[in-house]
Amino acid sequence: MKTQTVLKWVVGVAVVGFALWLGVTFPRSNPVINQIVGGASGPVNYDHNFFLAGLTSGGTVATTSGLIATYTTSEKDFAQTPSYIVWTPNLALTVSVTATSTFPYVPNVGDVASVVIKNATTTAGSITFAEGSGLTIKHSEDDAGDAIAYTDVSRVTFIRTSSLTVTMMLEAFHDN
């Protein structure tokens, strides 16, 4: 009786070992997924990512009021990487955007970043953008120019095109 029990165990272990050997030696041709999954190890990710369910990006809100006549952006305007800027000009405002002021926002050549700028005035104050040193402004043919009328918003996309130049694309959205 004891010999039969031992024999059953030996045969069982041999069958399981043989099945494992077959599985390792002759694996099924399952498709191999060559995509990195999981979390990132830090704030900088060098892999191309696919967000199949969408993406929500956050940031900060920057506000400024009492601006009159002209204003030249500086690094402090983009240092905290705002995603939404609310400006309240008292009168018509011309904002000169320099390339160096956007460097905290787009630090490397090839970087692209967008920010929404709202003209929050309820009077006739408009915001007009002017090209500062090292910056080129582009806008679509449908837009009326480089201005944001009162209560309107614009999406501004900054593209770092070289070590000292930035292209700013302006898309205006108007109230109906």
Legacy VTK file of the C-alpha trace (Angstrom):
# vtk DataFile Version 3.0
C-alpha trace
ASCII
DATASET POLYDATA
POINTS 176 float
0.000 0.000 0.000
2.832 2.371 0.910
4.664 1.579 -2.352
1.576 2.497 -4.419
1.270 5.887 -2.648
4.936 6.680 -3.247
4.582 5.555 -6.869
1.565 7.849 -7.333
3.547 10.782 -5.949
6.538 10.066 -8.164
4.361 9.727 -11.273
2.435 12.917 -10.367
5.618 14.943 -9.869
7.028 13.531 -13.143
3.867 14.516 -15.066
3.863 18.059 -13.604
7.608 18.414 -14.313
7.112 17.181 -17.884
4.236 19.656 -18.415
6.370 22.521 -17.114
9.269 21.445 -19.342
6.938 21.381 -22.375
5.594 24.838 -21.537
9.065 26.344 -21.278
10.564 24.487 -24.234
7.636 24.863 -26.650
5.759 28.050 -25.692
2.591 28.990 -27.511
2.982 31.784 -30.047
1.095 34.371 -28.028
1.456 37.967 -29.206
4.053 39.925 -27.291
2.953 43.352 -26.088
5.844 45.768 -26.481
4.335 48.668 -24.600
5.516 50.101 -21.329
2.759 50.209 -18.745
2.627 51.504 -15.234
3.730 54.673 -13.554
6.570 56.971 -14.376
9.587 57.046 -12.106
9.737 60.820 -11.953
8.544 64.100 -13.453
10.470 63.609 -16.721
9.364 60.862 -19.090
11.401 60.170 -22.223
9.028 57.589 -23.736
6.229 58.403 -26.172
2.938 57.931 -24.342
-0.520 56.954 -25.551
-3.436 58.166 -23.455
-6.267 56.149 -24.944
-8.888 57.295 -22.455
-8.040 61.003 -22.681
-5.907 63.339 -20.655
-6.593 66.103 -18.196
-3.672 68.385 -17.575
-3.584 70.779 -14.698
-1.675 73.874 -13.838
-2.127 77.132 -12.053
-4.228 80.224 -12.614
-2.380 83.520 -12.874
-4.248 86.815 -12.588
-3.223 90.404 -13.166
-5.324 93.549 -13.079
-4.805 97.250 -13.606
-2.621 96.810 -16.673
-2.512 99.885 -18.878
-0.969 100.779 -22.239
1.984 98.371 -22.570
3.354 95.365 -20.742
6.394 93.226 -21.497
6.310 89.670 -20.239
9.097 88.366 -18.060
10.052 84.925 -16.762
7.881 85.392 -13.658
4.770 85.393 -15.870
5.435 81.796 -16.964
7.617 80.510 -14.116
4.833 78.602 -12.351
3.658 77.156 -15.711
0.143 78.540 -15.577
-2.483 76.828 -17.687
-4.932 79.736 -17.406
-4.028 83.436 -17.303
-6.636 86.079 -16.523
-5.672 89.626 -17.433
-7.911 92.612 -16.690
-6.690 95.614 -18.674
-8.114 99.049 -17.863
-7.653 100.287 -21.427
-6.282 98.888 -24.649
-3.219 96.862 -23.662
-0.294 95.811 -25.848
1.606 92.842 -24.459
5.097 92.341 -25.830
6.003 88.672 -25.441
9.713 87.889 -25.478
11.152 84.470 -26.161
13.215 84.455 -22.978
10.110 85.054 -20.848
8.652 81.751 -22.073
11.783 79.667 -21.422
10.511 78.352 -18.055
7.397 77.155 -19.917
9.200 75.582 -22.887
12.749 74.956 -21.618
14.012 72.648 -24.389
14.113 72.952 -28.166
11.058 71.097 -29.492
8.952 71.628 -26.359
5.332 72.679 -26.904
3.054 74.138 -24.222
-0.351 75.781 -24.284
-1.973 78.326 -22.034
-5.421 79.914 -22.155
-5.482 83.694 -21.752
-8.730 85.423 -20.825
-9.458 89.100 -21.183
-11.558 89.589 -18.054
-12.402 93.248 -18.528
-16.035 94.258 -18.900
-15.127 97.536 -20.579
-13.689 98.073 -24.025
-10.161 97.125 -23.019
-8.507 94.764 -25.478
-5.268 92.804 -25.300
-3.007 92.948 -28.356
0.091 90.788 -28.594
3.324 92.124 -30.066
6.420 90.174 -31.038
9.223 90.715 -28.591
12.841 89.686 -29.018
13.185 86.144 -30.400
9.444 85.509 -30.683
7.275 85.054 -33.771
3.471 85.242 -33.548
1.267 83.144 -35.841
-2.524 83.185 -35.973
-5.124 81.483 -38.133
-6.696 83.210 -41.121
-10.054 83.273 -39.333
-8.758 85.341 -36.426
-8.957 89.110 -36.565
-5.304 89.510 -35.688
-3.239 89.354 -32.573
-5.859 90.848 -30.223
-8.219 89.482 -27.590
-11.372 91.584 -27.287
-13.042 92.091 -23.927
-14.513 88.946 -22.309
-12.925 86.741 -25.000
-10.340 84.009 -24.533
-7.443 82.779 -26.648
-5.381 79.642 -26.583
-1.715 80.456 -26.924
0.684 77.678 -27.889
4.405 78.216 -27.410
6.874 76.149 -29.465
10.575 76.347 -28.647
12.066 76.319 -32.158
15.740 76.914 -31.331
17.938 77.820 -28.392
16.909 81.488 -28.582
13.608 81.548 -30.514
10.001 80.681 -29.774
6.940 80.600 -32.032
3.663 81.667 -30.431
0.455 80.443 -32.094
-2.659 82.413 -31.177
-6.166 80.990 -31.512
-8.968 83.367 -30.585
-12.378 82.288 -29.282
-15.181 84.844 -29.269
-18.463 85.175 -27.421
-21.521 84.875 -29.639
LINES 1 177
176 0 1 2 3 4 5 6 7 8 9 10 11 12 13 14 15 16 17 18 19 20 21 22 23 24 25 26 27 28 29 30 31 32 33 34 35 36 37 38 39 40 41 42 43 44 45 46 47 48 49 50 51 52 53 54 55 56 57 58 59 60 61 62 63 64 65 66 67 68 69 70 71 72 73 74 75 76 77 78 79 80 81 82 83 84 85 86 87 88 89 90 91 92 93 94 95 96 97 98 99 100 101 102 103 104 105 106 107 108 109 110 111 112 113 114 115 116 117 118 119 120 121 122 123 124 125 126 127 128 129 130 131 132 133 134 135 136 137 138 139 140 141 142 143 144 145 146 147 148 149 150 151 152 153 154 155 156 157 158 159 160 161 162 163 164 165 166 167 168 169 170 171 172 173 174 175
